[in-house]
């Protein structure tokens, strides 16, 4: 079991759950059960300014259900889950006083606010003689340990992937404990309803329930289903949003309902029915999350500052009206609108479409990538401080190992290539469901008779394009050339 140094065996351990809401492959939990006479699991809803809780309203919905699932799993193992709200240092001090706990265990987090909080708590408690131990397992590598051949930090993904892949297989996942030793008396706990994590009036998350099963069991089921039905053909079919060749594990990973090592392990030892290209490509997507955390760890302002300072002078447009149309899926470009509506209805968006809608916001509308990052942060159930920021900067061209700015996605040809029969668009833009395939991605080119037969009235039942892509591309390139000339 990983540990930082030799410690005495604690009598009562406060097991502080954060974004590791699972019992299996949980090093802090396994060690607490192994060494602690009594284990008191606790989840702390920290102030939003701490930056360590749910990143937005959609993830708050997920957190509610994930905590309910975790509490039920702990109860089945003879334990429970204490819910408290407030600054973590104060809550832990209170719980130590109430329970007589002599140790606090947690699994590390890698977001800058979380790191700062953890360092201060560890220093304060250790000074008072409380044992504090932290463990790895939220990502596949430790950002302080994986280095370039020259001893520096990685800035390019491919060498990072090669270094991680060459560092050996992740350790075998740790089984969930069958029992968790409970205290004789439980400290008081908030109820989940006290925290008002769920939307009420209106219940904008009503579409989430049919799409998702938050919690560790849901994560394990999702992984098993993906390996059985979605992994074969993944490399070539993952870019088609109307098909099922995606894992949808990202929300479960974001709150730690499954460990990345467990996901990696599930791709080991597959039969000859699976192509190595498929599972290696899937692993590379998993490692992009690790790369994003590597960047965030070494560049804490990843969500707010351009990695490439040259972009600080980019002439972004301030246009709330166009931004609002983008958010609502009313741009007049069907693949863009389908993506934005999928996001609103389900709290998630297909990865290929994320790149398309991000390119449209940044390079067609010339709106600052940080506006998109903020919207995704609030509306994605898989909101992740590292992946979200790194991916937006990748599309913008301002990030580490980013796509060049002049890679501008054409929303028409992207739709025709990756949704050729309009299956995805018809699901999320139902007003276009009767359009022929030929015009499903460019309804403004359809003859009037075709529009009439399809029940489409441009500007009434479906918007006309809010911008001309060709002209917008020229404007974006001119802005970028101006930037290069400075």
Beta strands, then each sheet from edge to edge (+ up, - down):
strand 1: 12-17
strand 2: 38-45
strand 3: 82-85
strand 4: 103-107
strand 5: 131-135
sheet 1: 3+ 2+ 1+ 4+ 5+
end
